Amino acid sequence: MASSEVFKEVELEEEEEEACTQDGTVDWHGRPAIKAKSGQWTAGIIILLNQGLATLAFFGVGVNLVLFLTRVLGQNNADAANNVSKWTGTVYIFSLVGAFLSDSYWGRYKTCAIFQVIFVIGLVSLSLSSYIFLIRPRGCGNQEMPCGSHSGLEITLFYLSIYLVALGNGGYQPNIATFGADQFDGDDPKEGHSKVSFFSYFYLALNLGSLFSNTILGYFEDGGKWALGFWVSAGSALGALVLFLAGTTRYRHFRPSGNPLSRFSQVLVAATKKCNVDMPSDADGLYNVDANELSVSGNRKILHTDEFKFLDRAAYISTGDVDDLKKGIYNTWRLCPVTQVEEVKCVLRLLPIWLCTIIYSVVFTQMASLFVEQGAAMKVTISNFRIPPASMSSFDILSVALFIFLYRRVLDPLVGRLRKKDSRGLTELQRMGIGLVIAVLAMVSAGIVECYRLKYANKDCIHCEGSSSLSIFWQVPQYAFIGASEVFMYVGQLEFFNAQTPDGLKSFGSALCMTSISLGNYVSSLLVTMVMKISTEDHMPGWIPGNLNKGHLDRFYFLLAGLTTVDLAVYVLCAKWYKCIKLEEKTTENDERAPMDEGSHRKGKAHVPLGHPTQALESSTLVAGSSRPSSAYVTNAFSLQSSQVLVIPTVENTKAFVQNHVPSIPQGNHKAITIVEGFWSLKEKVRGQNVTGNG
């Protein structure tokens, strides 16, 4: 009997199985990831170093770009600030492209690798075009010697290069954060704690990487050595790419879950088609999918919620749906499972919170534009040493490092002890609110400093860099406030969007964080344009003229403080309304597994733990399944190669189960499902013979 032979094989060849991850991740070969041999901090540290080097490369271009545009390309302050805002915004718009490709088709590893290659190409092109065409005469581009005029072709090549940099970095950035978090199993208590910590260290690595750009590279670029700075950035990006590829065999991966746009569209279309249906008062009559069927793709089941009840119509099983299911027909544009409907609800609930972060990003983007221009108009020398204005953002980085340490080691444990019922400390939403409060303080501080800078400024200067006797170090508080606010806002955002997005949309969650920065840059550009249009009426110089000594930059800062205060009030209302995602716990699965699921590796056979797909298995494979087999397991079994056996513990009414699900199997496979002594067995007729015996 084939069944007795199966049991003998299991008993004779059973060995101790190495523990695999519980979250559905796989290794480089597509097999279930073994905890001891993949991911964790070994892979996490590689990704953190990669992020540091890539950030060094990116900010080697971005931090002084506003000065490059004014000194080398001859643009005025307002145009340069607008162009930098548009470029930075485009960087983060491309993050949506990267997230879409990652979640839908390529996976995070492939997406990161491809966009890093584009990033390197853009930096090499920028270095070559700057050295050969733009920096003429040699040594121009510093404070004393502006560069000559340039042809339209040379300007076009420059913009093509920096937008290749934007594409490469934008597509890579949201995926590397999520890919790093993928290296930790959120269902394991120890690794789950490391996963939360990873986001803080990731943001710290990002800031430490930019520290070199803001100090050493900023110093050389401010002195006119632009080509050198760009070549160092290109070398750093190449080093980051090589380091990333070196860790290939160690990474854990989630399989892409398909196009989310089609899934969202299916829910909206199905709900619209049933707009006239009388819905039941509870969720019992809605179409649900077994959690094990979802686990085949690594996704967890999302529980039903009461918000956006109109969308529940997509999961309502109508009479027509019942007739179709009896015929083995399943129309995804008429009937969607509850989890798919809840995916759409999750995104809709996130949108108000996400919109409230855009004004904060307007504040944040001033650090790369108006803060630099303000600093250039202050006293930038100590003895004979000149401080590059862009290097003042080093105080932002130091503030980020300090407040990450204070939050993780002091504030979070303290709040946890003060709370009797909840030891988590501050929630992500509370931290983001604190970030908005600190952002208001940053703008007030910048406005006060500008008032005093104007008080000690020479308003009749022609070249007004360094025209105020107020030291540039008075900018330290505003940079420090921005750094502190980042720890609460952006780190909280990364954690919040990663935790509150469905399993198949994790990169999209990180992209939401980056897109808020993108829109913040565009809104900043729009605000500057509107302010200049209104404030230059009646032949007035405006708030942000080329000569800042004749303007009122302080009023612009106070305007941002007021807008952020209003945004904070709206955010508090949205945060109180927000309901967190509800995922089905996986702990109950362990109790339901049959003894065979606790089995071990067999010689020449690949054991597949619960929740992992069985594609790409070698021949003669034993597969342990759930005590509640679902259509996904049966359908998946029919994709197995020849000489393979699917073994799943039986439940009551197994014959009925087979009859309900076999019709959904594509015809022409010449396969059959039978029951063998209390287990499911897959028989395939190959060349007229039964592979698994007579059953």
ABEGO torsion letter per residue (X at the ends): XAAAAAAAAAAAABBBBBBBBAAGBBBAAGBBBBAAABEEAAAAAAAAAAAAAAAAAAAAAAAAAAAAAAAAAGBBAAAAAAAAAAAAAAAAAAAAAAAAAAAAAAEAAAAAAAAAAAAAAAAAAAAAAAAAAABOBBGBGBAABBBBBBBAAAAAAAAAAAAAAAAAAAAAAAAAAAAAAAABBAABAAAAAAAAAAAAAAAAAAAAAAAAAAAAAAAAAAAGBAAAAAAAAAAAAAAAAAAAAAAAAABBBBBBAEBAAAAAAAAAAAAAAAAABBBBABAAABBBBBAAAAAAAGBBBBBBBABGAAAAAAABBBAAAAAAAAAGBBBAAABBBAAAAAAAAAAAAAAAAAAAAAAAAAAAAAAABAAAAAAAABBABBEABBBBAAAAAAAAAAAAAAAAAAAAAAAAAAAAAABAABAAEBBAAAAAAAAAAAAAAAAAAAAAAAAAAAAABBAABABABGABABBAAAAAAAAAAAAAAAAAAAAAAAAAAAAABBAAAAAAAAAAAAAAAAAAAAAAAAAAAAAAAAAABGGBAEABBABAAABBAAAAAAAAAAAAAAAAAAAAAAAAABBBBBBBBAAAAAAABBAAAABBBBBGBBBBBBGBBABGBBBGBBBBBBABBBAAAAAAAAABBBGBBBBBBBBBGAAAAAAAAAAABBBGAGBBBBBBGGBBBBBBBBGGBBAAEAX
